[in-house]
Amino acid sequence: MGGAVSSKFPLLNERIYAPYKIAALVEVLAEQGIAPEDSLKGSGVEPDQIYDASVMTSVRQYAAVCRNAVSLSSDPATPFRTGARLHLAAYGMYGYALMSCLSLRDYFRLGVKYHRLATPTITIEWTEHPDTSV
């Protein structure tokens, strides 16, 4: 079973992700009056690193910042405000590949096939039916 899990999900401590998602969340929390140091507490990421393209972060570090957001923020729209800051270009080649899709069908096929490049913590499936897609 261990092999199946590791092939589907990255190790939680692998530092292979740019900190753009962390930066977006820290920005939203800062607008609510929450200091970046508090948002990043326990993550191992420093405020000056969230905009540094050479810094790599892990899923565990992002999860730590998310836990802090849940405990520090009283705004239920925080996840939506954060997501609104994450543009496709921030996802690098994956994002540019998605932007180059000529149809919604191609977009979903490519997005589902390679989504683990950007969001390895969830599983995404897409199924076409005669009148709908799920």
C-alpha positions as CSV (number, residue, x, y, z in Angstrom):
1,M,0.0,0.0,0.0
2,G,2.8,2.4,0.8
3,G,4.0,2.4,-2.9
4,A,0.5,3.3,-4.1
5,V,0.2,6.2,-1.8
6,S,3.7,7.6,-2.5
7,S,3.1,7.4,-6.3
8,K,-0.1,9.3,-6.0
9,F,0.9,11.9,-3.4
10,P,4.2,13.6,-2.8
11,L,6.0,13.3,0.5
12,L,4.6,16.0,2.7
13,N,8.0,17.4,3.5
14,E,9.3,17.6,-0.1
15,R,10.2,21.2,-0.8
16,I,9.3,21.3,-4.5
17,Y,6.6,24.0,-4.7
18,A,7.1,27.8,-5.2
19,P,5.5,29.7,-2.2
20,Y,2.9,31.5,-4.3
21,K,-0.1,29.9,-2.6
22,I,1.4,30.7,0.8
23,A,2.0,34.3,-0.3
24,A,-1.6,34.7,-1.5
25,L,-2.9,33.4,1.8
26,V,-0.6,35.6,3.9
27,E,-1.6,38.6,1.9
28,V,-5.3,38.0,2.5
29,L,-4.7,37.4,6.2
30,A,-2.6,40.6,6.3
31,E,-5.6,42.6,4.9
32,Q,-7.5,41.3,8.0
33,G,-4.9,42.7,10.3
34,I,-3.1,39.4,10.9
35,A,0.7,39.8,10.9
36,P,2.6,37.6,8.4
37,E,4.7,36.3,11.3
38,D,1.6,34.9,12.9
39,S,0.3,33.5,9.6
40,L,3.6,31.7,9.0
41,K,4.1,30.5,12.6
42,G,5.3,26.9,12.8
43,S,5.6,26.6,9.0
44,G,9.3,27.1,8.7
45,V,8.8,29.9,6.2
46,E,9.9,33.4,6.9
47,P,8.0,36.5,5.7
48,D,10.8,37.6,3.4
49,Q,10.8,34.1,1.6
50,I,7.2,34.1,0.3
51,Y,8.1,36.3,-2.7
52,D,11.5,34.6,-3.3
53,A,11.4,32.5,-6.5
54,S,14.3,30.5,-5.4
55,V,12.6,29.3,-2.2
56,M,10.8,25.9,-2.4
57,T,8.1,24.9,0.1
58,S,6.3,21.7,1.0
59,V,2.7,20.6,1.3
60,R,3.3,20.4,5.1
61,Q,4.4,24.0,5.2
62,Y,1.3,25.1,3.2
63,A,-0.9,23.1,5.5
64,A,0.6,24.8,8.6
65,V,-0.2,28.2,7.2
66,C,-3.7,27.0,6.3
67,R,-4.2,25.8,9.9
68,N,-3.0,29.2,11.2
69,A,-5.5,30.9,8.9
70,V,-8.4,28.8,10.3
71,S,-7.5,29.6,13.8
72,L,-6.6,33.3,13.2
73,S,-9.2,34.5,10.7
74,S,-12.9,35.0,11.4
75,D,-13.7,35.7,7.8
76,P,-15.4,32.7,6.1
77,A,-14.5,34.2,2.7
78,T,-10.8,33.8,3.3
79,P,-10.3,30.7,1.1
80,F,-12.3,32.4,-1.7
81,R,-10.3,35.6,-1.4
82,T,-7.1,33.6,-1.5
83,G,-8.2,31.6,-4.5
84,A,-9.1,34.7,-6.4
85,R,-5.4,35.8,-6.2
86,L,-4.1,32.6,-7.7
87,H,-4.0,33.1,-11.5
88,L,-3.2,30.4,-14.0
89,A,0.2,32.1,-14.8
90,A,1.3,31.5,-11.2
91,Y,1.2,27.7,-11.9
92,G,4.1,27.9,-14.3
93,M,4.1,25.6,-17.3
94,Y,1.0,23.8,-16.1
95,G,-0.9,27.1,-16.0
96,Y,0.3,28.2,-19.4
97,A,-0.6,24.8,-20.9
98,L,-4.1,25.2,-19.4
99,M,-4.4,28.7,-21.0
100,S,-3.4,27.3,-24.4
101,C,-6.3,24.9,-24.5
102,L,-8.7,25.6,-27.3
103,S,-11.8,24.0,-25.8
104,L,-13.2,23.5,-22.3
105,R,-13.0,19.7,-22.9
106,D,-9.2,20.0,-23.6
107,Y,-8.9,22.2,-20.5
108,F,-10.5,19.7,-18.2
109,R,-8.6,16.7,-19.7
110,L,-5.3,18.4,-19.3
111,G,-6.2,19.9,-15.9
112,V,-7.2,16.5,-14.5
113,K,-4.3,14.7,-16.0
114,Y,-1.6,17.0,-14.6
115,H,-3.4,18.6,-11.6
116,R,-1.0,17.0,-9.1
117,L,1.7,19.4,-10.3
118,A,-0.2,22.2,-8.6
119,T,-2.5,20.6,-6.1
120,P,-1.2,17.2,-5.0
121,T,-3.3,16.9,-1.9
122,I,-6.6,16.3,-3.7
123,T,-7.9,13.9,-6.3
124,I,-9.8,15.3,-9.3
125,E,-11.8,13.3,-11.7
126,W,-13.8,14.4,-14.7
127,T,-16.4,12.3,-16.6
128,E,-18.4,13.2,-19.7
129,H,-22.0,12.2,-20.1
130,P,-24.2,12.9,-23.2
131,D,-25.7,16.1,-21.6
132,T,-23.4,16.9,-18.8
133,S,-19.9,16.7,-17.4
134,V,-19.1,15.9,-13.8
